[in-house]
Amino acid sequence: QVQLVESGGRLVQAGDSLRLSCAASGGGFRNYIMGWFRQAPGKEREFVAAITWDGVNAYYEDSAEGRFTMSRDNGKNTVSLQMNSLQPEDTAVYYCAADRTSLYVSKRAYDYDVWGQGTQVTVSS
């Protein structure tokens, strides 16, 4: 059973950068599509970014495009989310997720069947 553990979230100032990491254990990681989602207080969980199993293609939510970069290292069983030019509206709990069954990248949370516990990112103005 794969398990995901996120790290790297903290309090930053608007305009700062932050790198989130997600470590996977349990095997099979290199076969999975991986995604990052976030959930702000009182809001639904929303898609941020996703990456194909081989790391060749990454997809982003509109507000993340050009500011965030998702990458993966299949040798280390990790995915990362580099976030630049952070804004207060980026404040949320960020979740790493694995889609173990889809052939194509999905932006829908319900297609991801394994989730980490989340890491809090707070951006002050």
Disulfide bonds with the S-S distance in Angstrom:
Cys22-Cys96 2.13
